[in-house]
């Protein structure tokens, strides 16, 4: 996990303080809601997600049909937001499966990236030969901050954030590409397990999915906000094997428990047990 986060930190270092705080603060707010109250506010969350997807779809359709872009985005957002609320239960199940499957695949990717550092320390090749035309993959764990920035400059001649992001994704993909079938199997296994668990503990699984997404959003938001304050917390922490995974797992567990027992779905005041209803009728 350290290798992945230190790559994100290196990418964020090219942004100025205002942008970092502007990214970090909303992510912290959204992450807090998802982490502790995702199940409680699921209708609002699903509706907003549908509105965002609908607006993007409306933008693409508007460009394709040469239609008014703002109007097409508004129509797309309204239609998909309404459809998302009406199909809330089905979408929650689908999103829960997607989240668990993605976490399974991402977990394997994190392990692959963390293996780069020990391989390079032992002097073994990573995934590219010395004669390859593409740049060989370097472990960011084995570099200090200035070496990471220099390596980023070597990966791309452009200094814009979008180009640096593309270069970072390409470089990370080089490490993952030889093992892509294993990543695919991890995603498939996670999805199958999630589908099976939905039939047993759907409420608990949905709460877990919200907690996972909320925890990830909180950690990334905190990283961006701290970088905006001049604190490179990941670099200062160093490659300690269990600190980051332990923090992620612990926060996920706390958010999961809170959603299941403290801040779960709202109960309607007028809903009464059957026995009380019968007694009141008599």
C-alpha positions in Angstrom: 0.0 0.0 0.0 2.9 2.3 0.7 4.2 2.2 -2.9 0.8 3.2 -4.2 0.3 6.1 -1.8 3.8 7.4 -2.3 3.1 7.5 -6.0 -0.1 9.5 -5.4 1.9 11.8 -3.1 4.5 12.4 -5.8 1.8 13.2 -8.3 0.1 15.6 -5.9 3.3 17.5 -5.2 3.1 19.1 -8.6 -0.1 20.9 -7.5 -0.2 24.2 -5.6 -1.5 24.6 -2.1 -4.9 26.0 -3.0 -5.7 23.2 -5.4 -4.6 20.6 -2.9 -6.8 22.0 -0.1 -9.6 22.4 -2.7 -9.3 18.7 -3.4 -8.7 17.5 0.1 -11.4 19.4 2.0 -14.4 18.1 -0.1 -13.0 14.6 -0.1 -12.8 14.7 3.7 -16.4 15.8 4.0 -17.7 13.3 1.5 -15.6 10.5 3.0 -16.9 11.3 6.5 -20.5 10.9 5.3 -19.8 7.7 3.5 -17.7 6.3 6.3 -20.2 6.8 9.1 -23.5 7.4 7.5 -23.5 5.8 4.0 -26.4 3.4 4.9 -28.4 6.1 6.6 -28.3 8.5 3.7 -28.2 5.9 0.9 -31.1 7.4 -1.0 -29.4 10.8 -1.2 -26.1 9.3 -2.1 -27.5 7.1 -4.9 -29.5 10.1 -6.2 -26.4 12.3 -6.3 -24.4 9.5 -8.0 -27.1 9.1 -10.6 -27.1 12.9 -11.2 -23.4 13.0 -11.7 -23.4 10.0 -14.1 -26.4 11.5 -15.9 -24.8 14.8 -16.4 -21.7 13.2 -17.8 -23.8 11.1 -20.1 -25.8 14.1 -21.1 -22.6 16.0 -22.0 -21.5 13.2 -24.2 -24.9 12.8 -25.9 -25.2 16.6 -26.3 -21.8 16.7 -28.1 -22.7 13.8 -30.3 -26.1 15.3 -31.3 -24.9 18.9 -31.4 -27.5 19.7 -28.7 -27.3 22.5 -26.0 -24.7 21.1 -23.6 -26.0 22.6 -20.4 -29.6 21.5 -21.2 -28.5 18.0 -22.1 -26.5 17.7 -18.9 -29.5 18.9 -16.8 -31.9 16.5 -18.5 -29.4 13.6 -18.1 -28.9 14.4 -14.4 -32.6 14.7 -13.7 -33.5 11.4 -15.5 -30.7 9.3 -14.0 -31.2 10.8 -10.5 -34.9 9.9 -10.6 -34.2 6.4 -12.0 -31.5 5.8 -9.4 -33.8 6.7 -6.5 -36.6 4.4 -8.0 -34.1 1.6 -8.5 -32.3 2.3 -5.2 -32.2 -1.3 -3.9 -31.0 -2.8 -7.1 -28.3 -0.2 -7.6 -27.1 -0.6 -4.0 -26.6 -4.3 -4.5 -24.8 -3.7 -7.8 -22.6 -1.0 -6.3 -21.8 -3.2 -3.3 -20.7 -6.0 -5.6 -18.6 -3.6 -7.7 -16.9 -2.1 -4.6 -16.0 -5.5 -3.1 -14.8 -6.8 -6.4 -12.7 -3.6 -7.0 -11.2 -3.8 -3.5 -10.2 -7.4 -4.2 -8.5 -6.5 -7.4 -6.9 -3.3 -5.9 -5.6 -5.3 -3.0 -3.7 -7.6 -5.4 -2.4 -4.6 -7.3 -1.1 -3.0 -4.0 0.7 -6.3 -3.2 2.3 -6.3 -6.7 3.5 -2.7 -6.3 4.9 -3.3 -2.9 7.0 -6.2 -4.3 8.9 -3.9 -6.6 11.0 -2.4 -3.7 12.3 -5.8 -2.3 13.1 -7.0 -5.9 15.1 -3.9 -6.7 16.9 -4.1 -3.3 18.0 -7.6 -4.2 19.1 -6.4 -7.7 16.5 -8.5 -9.6 14.6 -7.2 -12.7 11.1 -6.0 -12.2 8.9 -6.3 -15.4 11.0 -4.7 -18.1 14.2 -5.8 -19.6 17.2 -3.5 -19.9 16.8 -3.5 -23.7 13.1 -2.5 -23.6 12.3 0.8 -25.4 10.0 1.7 -22.5 11.3 3.1 -19.3 12.0 0.4 -16.7 9.8 0.5 -13.6 11.4 2.0 -10.5 10.2 1.7 -7.0 9.2 5.0 -5.4 9.8 3.4 -2.0 13.5 3.3 -2.7 13.8 7.0 -3.6 13.8 10.2 -1.6 11.3 13.0 -2.5 13.7 14.8 -5.0 14.5 11.5 -6.8 10.8 10.8 -7.2 10.2 14.2 -8.7 13.1 13.8 -11.1 11.8 10.4 -12.1 8.4 11.9 -12.8 10.1 14.5 -15.0 11.8 11.7 -16.9 8.5 9.9 -17.5 6.9 13.0 -19.2 8.2 16.1 -20.8 4.9 17.9 -20.2 4.4 19.6 -16.8 0.6 19.7 -16.8 -1.1 17.6 -14.1 -3.1 15.6 -16.7 0.0 14.6 -18.6 1.8 13.6 -15.3 -1.2 11.6 -14.3 -1.2 9.8 -17.6 2.5 9.1 -17.3 2.1 7.8 -13.7 -0.8 5.5 -14.8 1.2 4.2 -17.7 4.2 3.5 -15.4 2.0 1.7 -12.9 0.3 -0.3 -15.6 3.8 -1.6 -16.7 4.2 -3.2 -13.3 0.7 -4.7 -13.3 0.4 -5.7 -17.0 2.3 -9.1 -16.7 0.0 -10.1 -13.9 -3.3 -8.7 -15.3 -4.9 -12.1 -15.5 -4.3 -12.6 -11.7 -5.8 -9.2 -11.1 -8.8 -10.2 -13.2 -9.2 -13.4 -11.2 -9.1 -11.4 -8.0 -11.8 -9.1 -9.2 -13.9 -12.0 -10.3 -13.4 -13.8 -7.0 -14.4 -10.7 -5.0 -17.5 -10.2 -7.1 -18.6 -13.8 -6.6 -18.0 -13.6 -2.9 -20.0 -10.3 -2.7 -22.9 -11.8 -4.7 -23.0 -14.8 -2.3 -22.9 -12.6 0.8 -25.7 -10.4 -0.5 -28.1 -13.3 -0.1 -26.9 -13.9 3.5 -26.1 -10.5 4.9 -27.1 -7.8 2.4 -27.5 -5.0 5.0 -24.0 -5.7 6.5 -22.4 -6.0 3.0 -23.8 -2.7 1.9 -22.6 -1.0 5.1 -19.2 -2.5 4.5 -19.0 -1.2 1.0 -19.9 2.3 2.1 -17.3 2.1 4.9 -14.6 1.0 2.5 -15.3 3.8 0.0 -15.6 6.3 2.8 -12.3 5.2 4.4 -10.4 5.4 1.1 -11.9 8.9 0.3 -11.0 10.1 3.8 -7.4 8.9 3.6 -6.9 10.4 0.1 -8.5 13.6 1.2 -6.3 13.8 4.3 -3.2 13.1 2.2 -4.1 16.0 -0.2 -5.0 18.4 2.6 -1.8 17.7 4.5 0.3 18.1 1.3 -1.5 21.5 0.9 -0.2 22.3 4.4 3.3 21.3 3.5 3.3 17.9 5.3 4.3 14.9 3.1 2.9 12.5 5.7 3.5 9.3 3.6 7.1 10.1 3.0 7.6 10.9 6.7 5.9 7.7 7.7 8.2 5.6 5.6 7.6 2.0 4.3 6.2 0.4 7.5 4.5 -2.8 6.4 1.4 -2.8 8.6 0.8 0.8 9.5 -1.2 1.8 6.4 -3.1 -1.5 5.9 -3.8 -1.6 9.6 -5.1 2.0 9.6 -7.3 1.2 6.5 -8.7 -2.0 8.0 -9.3 -0.4 11.4 -11.1 2.6 10.0 -13.2 0.4 7.8 -14.2 -1.7 10.8 -15.1 1.4 12.8 -17.2 2.8 10.0 -18.9 -0.6 9.4 -19.8 -1.0 13.1 -21.1 2.5 13.3 -23.4 2.0 10.3 -24.7 -1.3 11.5 -25.4 -0.4 15.2 -25.3 3.4 15.6 -26.0 5.3 12.3 -27.9 2.7 10.3 -30.9 3.2 8.1 -33.6 5.5 9.5 -36.6 3.8 11.1 -40.0 5.3 10.5 -41.7 6.5 13.6 -45.1 5.3 12.5 -43.9 1.7 11.9 -45.0 -0.4 14.9 -44.6 -4.1 15.6 -47.6 -6.2 14.6 -48.6 -7.0 18.2 -48.8 -3.3 19.1 -50.9 -2.6 16.0 -53.4 -5.3 16.9 -53.7 -4.1 20.4 -54.4 -0.5 19.3 -57.1 -1.7 16.9 -58.9 -3.6 19.7 
